[in-house]
Amino acid sequence: MNNSLNSSKYEYEYDYEDEVCEKEDVVKFGSIAVPVFFSIVIALSLTGNILVLVILALYENLKSLTNIFILNLAISDLIFTTGLPFWAIYHIWGWLFSETLCQIVTFVFFTGFYSSILFLTIMTIYRYLAVVHPLSDLSTQRLSIGVFVSVLLWMISIGAAMPSLLYSSLVSIPHKDKHSLGCEYKATLWKSIGISQQNIFFLVAFAVMAFCYIQILRRITKTRSHTKNRAVKLVFCIVAVFFIGWVPYNVVIFLRILADHLIAPFDNCTASIQLDYAFYVCRLIAFSHCCLNPVFYAFVGVKFRSHLKSMLHRMLIRQTPAKEQHVRMQNVSRGSMY
């Protein structure tokens, strides 16, 4: 398992030129903060993404490219979320499960991790084409295109996650005041490759998103639509959350590679401990994306919020068939979920 994702830094004693670096306080911090925060993220992610799937199934046309991508994003976030309970338990007691489950969990987790980033990126590209090049053939609403792109992105995600399935193993690691089993990559080389792969995925996704949203903002600011301000705020929030969530995390996991190889100025105990604390905080922020995606890509839409209100109203107050049909027609007339 990639140490940057499963907290292989349970070790609290390292040798830095014959100096013993005790990290017991860091481990205690992680064993409390991570399970608590992950529990909140899990609850919010399951609620938000399951609501997205239910509303798509009840109210939306799944032949729309927009809805196909939102559907896949919700599924990838749910897949990503399934790994969080295991890492929460890991922070408290170490790895309590079999090696086979270690490999399966890491593989499923990374599949959700990479697919979520890829579907965020493709949704950005599609939005860019729809706004900046609305007459382009690539912006056409064709079901076959959505299915092909979705299958391709899932294949890429599975391929990127495959090393975690093949090279994860159970190893003995110091944990608190004893040794416990850890679920990690067997070789330092694969740890470095895994972190480099994460950094590359992030840099490519961020570059694409930055370019697309800059172009979208330029086009929006030239219009006189009454919804311009709202659209600009939405674009700004999406980019800001992606930047704040993922940039610090990717910087920290890269710096931790330097610390592992005792490269200055991270070749001392103090720097290593500070990086560990920064890693915990940055990872908690970054991994919360699975519960924030439904907010920005679904619930902010007028049409989607209307669907949610209708569903809640149906659950609390039984509507007549005529009333339900009237509400449905109103929702359809409002356009896309964006």
URQUIKA-V492643 format. One line per field, one symbol per residue. ss: DSSP state (H for helix, E for strand, C for the rest). phi: phi as a letter, one per 40 degrees, with the letter a starting at -180 (. if undefined). Layout:
BEGIN
ss=???
phi=???
END
This chain:
BEGIN
ss=CCHHHHCCCCCCEEEECCEEEECHHHHHHHHHHHHHHHHHHHHHHHHHHHHHHHHHHHHCCCCCHHHHHHHHHHHHHHHHHHHHHHHHHHHHHCCCCCHHHHHHHHHHHHHHHHHHHHHHHHHHHHHHHHHHCCCCHHHCCCHHHHHHHHHHHHHHHHHHHHHHHHHEEEEEEEECCEEEEEEEECCHHHHHHHHHHHHHHHHHHHHHHHHHHHHHHHHHHCCCCCCHHHHHHHHHHHHHHHHHHHHHHHHHHHHHHHHHCCCCCCCCHHHHHHHHHHHHHHHHHHHCHHHHHHHHHHHCCHHHHHHHHHHHHHHHCCCCHHHHHHHHHHHHCCCCCC
phi=.cccbbfccccbbbcbfgbcbcbccccccccbccccccccccccccccccccccccccbbcccccdccccdccccccccdccccdccccdccbgcbbccccdcccccccccccccccccccccccccdccccbccccccccbcccccccccccccccccccddcccbcacbcbcbfbacbcbbaccbcdcccccccccccdccccccccccccccccccccccbcccccccccccccccccccccbcdcccccccccccccfcccbcbcdcccccccccdccccccccdcbcdcccbbcccdccccccccccccccbcccdcccccccccccccgccc
END
